Amino acid sequence: MTDASSAKAPWHLWVIGIVALLWNGFGATDFTLTATRFAPYVSQYPPAMMDYIYALPIWNWIGWALGTWGGFIGSVLLLMRNKLAVWAYALSLLGAVGSNAITLLDPPPAEIGASPVLTIIIIAIAAALLAYAMWLKRKAVLR
């Protein structure tokens, strides 16, 4: 009988963990640079898009922060094989649903070019990462 401390990490944990870290790292960077209005970054986007983003309600910003940073922290914890990755990914999914709900319920202006497909992809990836972490926890890979 093996316990969680001796369960070998499967090869796919490293592949998924690194890809998730890159994906969520981009999201966390995007959020941080947008929230701080870092001019070299936000200047690459159309002014109409930035006006829309900066007019979003505070609950959307909170969800965006939870979604991106929860995913990033979850990815780090996943690579560390820490069971808290499940909680971080759960917060990430909650944040992704919360922050992207406005895109589906009250779409941005057409000139921004936002796609509901991207919104669905973001939520699906957050859900898949949570499910993966839960599966690894049940298999005693995460401790």
Long-range contacts (C-beta under 8 A, 24 or more apart in sequence): 2-140, 3-140, 4-83, 4-140, 4-141, 4-142, 4-143, 5-143, 7-139, 7-140, 7-141, 7-143, 9-81, 9-141, 10-141, 13-78, 13-79, 13-81, 13-136, 13-141, 14-79, 16-78, 16-129, 16-132, 17-75, 17-78, 17-79, 18-79, 20-71, 20-74, 20-75, 20-78, 20-129, 21-72, 21-75, 21-76, 21-79, 23-71, 23-75, 23-125, 24-68, 24-71, 24-72, 24-74, 24-75, 24-92, 25-72, 25-75, 27-67, 27-68, 27-71, 27-72, 28-68, 28-69, 28-71, 28-72, 30-68, 31-64, 31-65, 31-68, 31-69, 35-61, 35-65, 46-111, 46-112, 48-109, 48-111, 48-112, 49-108, 49-112, 49-113, 49-114, 52-108, 52-109, 52-112, 56-102, 57-102, 59-98, 60-98, 60-99, 60-102, 61-99, 62-95, 62-98, 62-99, 63-94, 63-95, 63-96, 63-97, 63-98, 63-99, 63-100, 63-101, 64-95, 64-99, 65-95, 66-91, 66-92, 66-94, 66-95, 66-98, 66-99, 67-92, 67-93, 67-94, 67-95, 67-96, 67-98, 67-99, 67-100, 67-122, 67-126, 68-92, 68-95, 70-94, 70-95, 71-96, 71-126, 71-129, 74-129, 74-133, 75-129, 78-129, 78-133, 78-136, 78-142, 81-141, 81-142, 81-143, 82-142, 82-143, 83-137, 83-142, 83-143, 85-133, 85-136, 85-137, 85-142, 86-130, 86-133, 86-134, 86-137, 86-142, 89-126, 89-129, 89-130, 89-133, 90-130, 92-126, 92-129, 92-130, 93-123, 93-126, 93-127, 93-129, 93-130, 96-122, 96-123, 96-126, 97-123, 97-126
